[in-house]
Amino acid sequence: MVNDLNGRIALVTGSVQGIGLAVAKSLAEQGARIALHGLAEEEQIAAAKAELLAAGAAEVRFFGGDMRDPDQIEALVDAVEEWGPMDVLVNNAGIQKTVSLANLTTETWDAIIAVNLSGAVHTMRHVMPKMAARGFGRVINIASVHGLVASKEKAPYVAAKFGLVGLSKVAALEYADAGSKESGGVTVNCICPGWTETPLIEPQIMARAEKFGGDREAGKADLVAEKQPSRRTADPAEIGALAVWLCAKIAHNVMGTSIPIDGGWTSQ
């Protein structure tokens, strides 16, 4: 596959750790210029920058901005585009809290919807017209299997991720005829991970491991097997590899999709 990312600017929100950092690293391996983003201490930012440069990024710059605040999002996009035209936008920033509808607070609902859904609306509405004018752009929204199926006690998260899938379809249709096969066009797609090996799931793994005398691998397999027939977690790099392919010009006709990486979870 021809490398279409060398020197292109990619903003990955929430990219100082976890899936976001893995996606940024995969793009960096293709020579992209990475706009690193997140809410983090200087030490964590420096470590992420070093990892991306070591992976092959042409350049890395850090940009702040609270994804709950539309004004800060606009300032974030403007700051990145002062650096250069944004060719790739990966909306990865997200938060989660498990809570029943009966115990859900307004504050929790508003925060999860703001970061996981509204944040993507605001980045996309600022970035996509400019992508269309240039004839090339890639928007990849990191949704979740919970954008395709539901689970109990995750109402705000599921609502946000279902909304992100719907938003992506609308945006894909609105920009479907931008650019050309030769320029690469403008596409919007979702990646929908299932259980993915990140620090966020470690407490759940270790809680389950107690059933098996502290055996972490047994606990992880037991946890994952409830949803994923493969009984295997995904590595964040797998999400990154798919993102790289979606960014290629050859993927110009792949738009409005929601691609699971879920070990068969949504096939049941």
C-alpha positions as MATLAB code, in Angstrom:
seq = 'MVNDLNGRIALVTGSVQGIGLAVAKSLAEQGARIALHGLAEEEQIAAAKAELLAAGAAEVRFFGGDMRDPDQIEALVDAVEEWGPMDVLVNNAGIQKTVSLANLTTETWDAIIAVNLSGAVHTMRHVMPKMAARGFGRVINIASVHGLVASKEKAPYVAAKFGLVGLSKVAALEYADAGSKESGGVTVNCICPGWTETPLIEPQIMARAEKFGGDREAGKADLVAEKQPSRRTADPAEIGALAVWLCAKIAHNVMGTSIPIDGGWTSQ';
ca = [
       0.000    0.000    0.000;
       1.351    3.409   -0.959;
       2.205    5.588    2.019;
      -0.198    8.527    1.783;
       0.638    9.967    5.208;
       4.234   11.098    4.917;
       4.358   14.700    6.167;
       0.583   14.987    6.616;
      -0.775   16.466    9.849;
      -2.918   14.198   12.010;
      -4.734   15.351   15.140;
      -5.545   12.495   17.512;
      -7.583   13.653   20.488;
      -6.861   11.977   23.799;
      -3.572   10.626   22.477;
      -1.222   10.761   25.458;
      -2.097    7.168   26.428;
      -4.090    4.063   25.551;
      -5.802    3.616   22.208;
      -5.196    7.237   21.231;
      -1.439    6.935   21.695;
      -1.404    3.635   19.793;
      -3.275    5.189   16.861;
      -0.933    8.180   16.893;
       2.046    5.807   16.917;
       0.714    3.875   13.915;
       0.283    7.143   11.999;
       3.752    8.233   13.132;
       5.210    5.036   11.673;
       3.954    6.275    8.309;
       5.826    9.563    8.721;
       2.848   11.709    9.692;
       3.211   14.914   11.682;
       1.331   14.250   14.901;
      -0.749   16.793   16.794;
      -0.697   15.199   20.221;
      -3.581   16.110   22.514;
      -4.839   15.396   25.984;
      -5.083   16.483   29.588;
      -1.746   15.382   31.023;
       1.292   16.367   33.053;
       4.483   17.491   31.334;
       6.224   14.189   32.071;
       3.518   12.159   30.333;
       3.470   14.551   27.374;
       7.240   14.322   27.005;
       7.133   10.515   27.130;
       4.413   10.368   24.465;
       6.324   12.780   22.219;
       9.472   10.699   22.530;
       7.607    7.506   21.680;
       6.038    9.044   18.575;
       9.314   10.505   17.331;
      11.038    7.166   17.862;
       8.261    5.521   15.825;
       9.045    7.769   12.859;
       6.853   10.852   13.179;
       8.048   13.680   10.966;
       7.267   16.080   13.814;
       5.231   16.074   17.028;
       3.590   19.020   18.750;
       1.348   18.989   21.810;
      -1.954   20.875   21.899;
      -4.213   21.255   24.907;
      -7.956   21.780   25.043;
     -10.845   20.481   27.131;
     -13.188   18.489   24.892;
     -16.149   19.539   27.045;
     -15.732   23.152   25.968;
     -16.676   24.137   22.372;
     -14.594   27.321   22.572;
     -11.504   25.376   23.601;
     -12.130   22.883   20.788;
     -12.285   25.693   18.245;
      -9.052   27.126   19.655;
      -7.463   23.662   19.454;
      -8.391   23.247   15.783;
      -7.209   26.766   14.958;
      -3.879   26.164   16.695;
      -3.269   22.921   14.795;
      -4.153   24.536   11.470;
      -1.762   27.405   12.158;
       0.873   24.651   12.053;
      -0.483   23.391    8.739;
      -3.550   21.876    7.036;
      -5.111   19.050    9.014;
      -5.382   15.978    6.805;
      -6.407   13.421    9.427;
      -8.687   13.846   12.434;
      -9.052   10.997   14.896;
     -11.702   11.652   17.536;
     -10.551    9.348   20.286;
     -10.978   11.343   23.511;
     -13.546    9.737   25.753;
     -14.633    9.141   29.326;
     -16.703    6.401   30.895;
     -18.593    5.722   34.093;
     -20.693    2.688   34.916;
     -23.939    3.746   36.530;
     -27.584    2.683   36.460;
     -30.272    4.974   35.093;
     -31.707    5.206   38.602;
     -28.411    6.559   39.951;
     -27.360    8.626   36.931;
     -26.679   12.281   37.697;
     -27.040   15.233   35.359;
     -23.342   15.968   35.770;
     -22.295   12.463   34.664;
     -24.642   12.478   31.668;
     -23.542   15.926   30.519;
     -19.822   15.167   30.862;
     -19.923   11.872   28.959;
     -22.075   13.246   26.147;
     -19.895   16.361   25.913;
     -16.567   14.545   25.604;
     -17.615   11.430   23.689;
     -20.109   12.949   21.247;
     -20.300   16.751   21.235;
     -16.506   17.031   21.112;
     -16.482   15.126   17.831;
     -19.259   17.299   16.413;
     -17.251   20.431   17.094;
     -13.936   19.160   15.702;
     -15.631   17.845   12.563;
     -17.657   20.975   11.803;
     -14.517   23.101   11.979;
     -12.210   20.741   10.067;
     -14.245   19.034    7.359;
     -15.091   22.016    5.116;
     -11.370   22.712    4.788;
     -10.651   19.066    4.023;
     -13.287   19.183    1.292;
     -11.757   22.325   -0.216;
      -8.401   20.524   -0.478;
      -9.921   17.313   -1.843;
      -8.459   15.044    0.825;
      -9.358   14.320    4.426;
      -9.830   11.454    6.803;
     -12.008   11.503    9.898;
     -11.830    8.406   12.063;
     -14.094    8.305   15.086;
     -13.157    5.820   17.768;
     -16.577    4.577   18.780;
     -16.985    1.241   20.553;
     -18.961   -1.947   20.302;
     -21.276    0.103   22.502;
     -22.039    2.177   19.433;
     -23.572   -1.000   17.968;
     -24.942   -2.919   20.959;
     -25.910   -1.996   24.510;
     -24.935   -3.084   28.004;
     -26.612   -2.389   31.317;
     -25.448    0.530   33.461;
     -23.820    2.360   30.548;
     -26.658    4.595   29.332;
     -24.678    7.808   28.738;
     -21.729    5.988   27.158;
     -23.936    3.865   24.880;
     -26.026    6.898   23.916;
     -22.882    8.863   23.052;
     -21.338    6.060   21.013;
     -24.577    5.285   19.128;
     -24.743    9.014   18.431;
     -21.147    9.009   17.175;
     -21.956    6.206   14.736;
     -24.977    8.142   13.445;
     -23.043   11.398   13.234;
     -20.351    9.664   11.190;
     -22.895    8.361    8.692;
     -24.391   11.818    8.195;
     -20.996   13.462    7.773;
     -19.891   10.741    5.352;
     -22.935   11.434    3.186;
     -22.503   15.194    3.283;
     -18.880   14.972    2.105;
     -19.091   11.854   -0.079;
     -18.532   13.725   -3.334;
     -15.667   15.916   -2.119;
     -12.404   15.461   -3.968;
     -11.744   12.546   -6.314;
     -10.200    9.104   -6.513;
      -6.918   10.758   -7.458;
      -6.937   13.241   -4.566;
      -8.273   10.633   -2.120;
     -11.570   12.272   -1.284;
     -12.938   12.928    2.189;
     -14.163   10.008    4.268;
     -15.614    9.487    7.728;
     -15.605    6.111    9.445;
     -15.862    4.604   12.911;
     -13.694    1.970   14.522;
     -15.583    0.043   17.196;
     -13.245   -1.741   19.621;
     -14.407   -4.369   22.057;
     -12.255   -5.410   25.001;
      -8.898   -3.759   24.391;
      -5.741   -4.177   26.465;
      -5.357   -0.753   28.071;
      -4.828    0.380   31.677;
      -8.509    1.321   31.837;
      -9.625   -2.322   32.020;
      -6.940   -3.453   34.486;
      -9.118   -3.012   37.605;
     -11.822   -5.210   36.060;
      -9.267   -7.851   35.114;
      -7.745   -7.979   38.588;
     -11.158   -8.085   40.260;
     -12.053  -11.099   38.115;
      -8.632  -12.684   38.766;
      -9.563  -13.064   42.419;
     -11.872  -15.906   41.348;
      -8.778  -17.735   40.098;
      -6.393  -17.217   42.977;
      -4.966  -14.019   41.488;
      -4.224  -15.514   38.052;
      -4.415  -12.442   35.812;
      -4.616  -14.312   32.505;
      -7.408  -16.563   33.781;
      -9.259  -13.543   35.108;
      -8.896  -11.719   31.804;
     -10.127  -14.690   29.772;
     -13.131  -15.098   32.072;
     -14.003  -11.407   31.800;
     -13.618  -11.231   28.030;
     -15.465  -14.500   27.381;
     -18.716  -12.960   28.615;
     -18.874  -10.861   25.448;
     -16.131  -11.884   22.985;
     -16.218  -15.437   21.577;
     -12.519  -15.186   20.745;
     -11.735  -14.913   24.491;
      -8.903  -12.572   23.459;
      -8.462   -8.860   24.007;
      -7.292   -6.633   21.179;
      -3.995   -4.800   21.332;
      -4.302   -1.025   20.816;
      -1.896   -1.335   17.885;
      -4.591   -3.303   16.031;
      -6.846   -0.241   16.128;
      -3.913    1.837   14.892;
      -3.267   -0.483   11.967;
      -6.874   -0.204   10.813;
      -6.727    3.581   11.136;
      -3.668    3.677    8.868;
      -5.481    1.681    6.184;
      -8.559    3.910    6.385;
      -6.286    6.919    5.795;
      -4.924    5.566    2.510;
      -6.170    6.976   -0.798;
      -7.181    3.453   -1.799;
      -9.882    3.670    0.903;
     -11.578    6.618   -0.832;
     -14.849    4.708   -1.218;
     -14.938    3.384    2.348;
     -17.224    5.830    4.113;
     -19.866    5.807    6.808;
     -18.788    2.382    8.070;
     -18.507    1.194   11.661;
     -15.873   -1.531   11.793;
     -15.773   -3.704   14.924;
     -12.553   -5.116   16.373;
     -14.393   -7.180   18.929;
     -13.605  -10.885   18.708;
     -17.095  -11.684   17.418;
     -19.002   -9.716   20.099;
     -21.381   -8.030   17.653;
     -21.690  -11.108   15.415;
     -23.709  -13.011   18.016;
];
